[in-house]
């Protein structure tokens, strides 16, 4: 947790630079460390041992690297409520140079609001985001990938991609009425 950059640091508000391939050894190490953090943070005993807050995503700017990549670790049980015996994770990997190429008009928001490993004092309120998105990104080998997401995974990807453009989740909260519900918005 001591290496996660906190709100107020200028790196969190910068437009991150595109990543070149092949990956540098530094970027490979940062990627490995970010995924290790997420894995440990989601293990109840381990995160308590190290004093970590659980996380499903960690963007490079959150560890002081102003480059366009984010590690994401979404468990199946977080998506559909139960764990699949064949596959523990809905998504486990790092996305490089991601771009949202399509998004639905339909909006969603997490019912309890969002949180962030870089924001120590949670900001209350709905963060409305697209319910469905299509993301194009490069994998560790630089190969182009595309993924279609909806619901919770779409929210996670949008949150992490925001970090790469200097946006924090609370920038989306209605300051005068943070819990204002909108017709047509799905609250998950």
N, C-alpha and C positions, 0 to 999 in steps of 0.2 A: 504494500500500500504506500510505502514511503517513496516509491518511484513513479506513482501516478500523479501527473501534474494536476494541480488544483485550480479551480475557478479563480480568475484574476490574472493568471499567467498569460502573457500575450500570444503564446503559441496556440492557445485554444481558439483564438479569434482570427487567425491567419488563414488565407487560402493555401492549402497544402499543395506541394509540387507533385507532378506526375512521377510515377516510378518507372525507371528504365530497366530493361531486361538484357542479359540475365541479371538476376538479383545480386547485389553486392553481398559480401559476407556479413557486413553490418546489418543490412536489411533482413537477411536470413536469420541472424541471431535475434534481432528484435521480434520478428514474427514468431520464432520458437518460444521466446520468453513471454510474449503476450498470450499465446495459446496455453502455455503452462500455467500462467496466472489464472486464466479462466477455468481450467480444469480443477486446479486446487481450490479456487474460490467457490466452486459448486459442490465440493465435498465438505459436508457439515463438520466433520472432525478436523480436517486439514485447515479449513478457513478459520476455525476457532483457534487452532494452534498458532497460526500465523497472523491472526487479527485482521483477516481480509473481509471485505464486503463481497457478497456473491455478485457475479456479473455474467452477462450473456454476450457482451461485446466489448471490445477495447480497440479504439482507433489509435494509429501511430501518434497523432498530436497529443494524445493523453499520456504518452510516455516521453514527450519532448521531441518527437521526430516529426517534422512538418512535411510528411509525404502522404500520398493518397493510398493508404491501405488500412484495413481493419480486420481483426480476427473476430470470428463469430462462432459461438458454441451454443446452439439451441437444442435442448433435449426434447425427445418425442413427447414426454409427459407434459412439457410446458405448452405443447401445441394441441394435443388431443386428450390430455388428462390421464393417459396411461402409457406405460413404457412398452415398446415393441421389443419382444425377445430377440428378434433378428438384428435390430439396429437401435442403439441407444440414442443416437443423435439424429435430429431432423436435418441439421446442418452443422458441420464441423470443418472450418477452414478459414483461410484468409483471402479476402477480396482485394485485388489491386486495381487502381484506376477505375473504380466503379462509376457507372452512369445509370440513372433511372431513365429508361427509354420510353416507358409508358406508365401511366397511372390512372386509376379510376377517378371518376367524379365523386363517387360515393366515399364518404369520409368515415374514419373510425377514431376512437380514443380509448386508451386504457382506463377502465373505470376508476382505478385508484390513483391515476396520474402516473407520471414517469419519474425515474430517478437516474442518477449518473454517478459513476465512480469518481468523476472529477468535481462533483458538486457535493460538498459536505452537508450543507443545509438544504434539504429537499424543498423545492418550490412547488406549492400546491396548485392544482388546476389541471384541466383537460388539455392535452396536446393533440390537436386534431391533425391526422395524417391520412394519406390515401389508403383505402381499404385493400386495393389490389395494385401491385406494381410489377414491372418487368425490369430486371437489372442486368446490364451487360458489364462484365468485368474480366480481368485476366487472372489466371491461377498462378501458382508458384513458378510454373514453367513458362509463363508469358502467353499461354494459350487463351484465346477468347472463349468465354463461357456466357451463358445466359440462363437466368433463373426467373421463374414466375412465382410470385408469393402473394399470399393474402392473410389477413388477420394478424395475429401476434408476430410471426416471422417478418411480415412486411413492415411492421412497426419497428422491429429491431434493426433491420437493414436501413430504414430511413433515418433512424436515430444516429447510427454509426456514419452513414454517408454525410449527414449534417456536420459531423465533427471535421470532416475533410474540407469543409467550406467555411469553417469558422463560426458555425451556428450551434448554440446550445439549446437543449429541449425547452427550457423556460422562455426562450425567445418567441415560441409559438403560443404561449398562454395568454389569454385575454386578461390584461392587467386589472381592468375595472370589475370584471365578473368572471373570475377564474373557473368556476364550476357551472357556467352557463351551458345548458344543453341545447343542441340544435336538432330540429326535425331532420330525419334522414341520416343522421350520424349514428353509427353503430358503436355502442359502448361495450368493450370486451374486458 
